[in-house]
């Protein structure tokens, strides 16, 4: 058998890379007298260290503080209490006594508390915990622009300045692009939605307190509120957006556009959606608590009036007539109160029908 001839060295040098890449064992046997050494064993996989566990409570607490959401949760009950106080100051019926107002304030404080909102939001954020999104949201909230905007959002507008600003808009409306930026921030942050739900939930709770166990009246009130919702919602949306425009009045279009982009990021939308849903749940439950407490007050007052032989029995609690008629003018008259956009106005109006 003829001896295997050694390959030309220049061929080996010139085609080594191609041969090694494509030839495998067969090519090696064509050019080498001896089989190639076995391939080296693959390197042992080095186990990557597990990422440190995320402290959920600490991360959520930091998010609430840095983003300014903590301040929002603190201000919500204060705004509701302020609304009740204003309703008492503007009541013209003469039926809302100082004692009544104190009871209304007490009910409001018991039904809506910073602790209640905070616990609800924290529980929701822990239930749907997403470390990656949360950490990204925290990083975005800590940027100079976001921190500056958060500080602006914390400032309560001075009434006289706000009035002057609104008058200025009547003469010189916002540029369309500026208004679109404000609308983007409102839509992503769901500020208008929150304001609407807060208003309608509170009205339902109040009406539930005045109507008591009259299920028919409650059903009618529910229908009336829903009929008014579309028009009132538009008014609230416009008011919220004009308020945002006032808050950002000294911010450049470029910075406002960048802030809108931050709101529209997946991590921000996810976070704000969790907070929004938790706040709505607490508002609705608080409205139920407020209504239940108000019902007790109304019933106690009625009982006292009946015992004293008073003729001023609140019509709101009068049972429906057996004939199926409303049995009380409150079914017709009290609905007029729903034309107002603010809780304090509705409450002050409803007092006339007690």
Secondary structure, DSSP 8 states (H G I E B T S, - for coil): --------HHHHHHHHHHHHHHTHHHHHHHH-SS---------------------HHHHHHHHHHHHSHHHHHHHHHHHHHHHHHHHHHH--SS---HHHHHHHHHHHHHHS-HHHHHHHHHHHHHHT--HHHHHHHHHHHTSHHHHHHHHHHHS---HHHHHHHHHHHHHS---HHHHHHHHHHHHHHTHHHHHHHHHHHHHHHHHHHHHTT-HHHHHHHHHHHHHHHHHHHHHHHHHHHHHHHHHTTTS-HHHHHHHHHHHHSHHHHHHHHHHHHHHHHHHHHHHHHHHHHHHHHHHHHHHHHHHTT-S---GGG----TTSS--STHHHHGGGGGG-SSHHHHHHHHGGG-
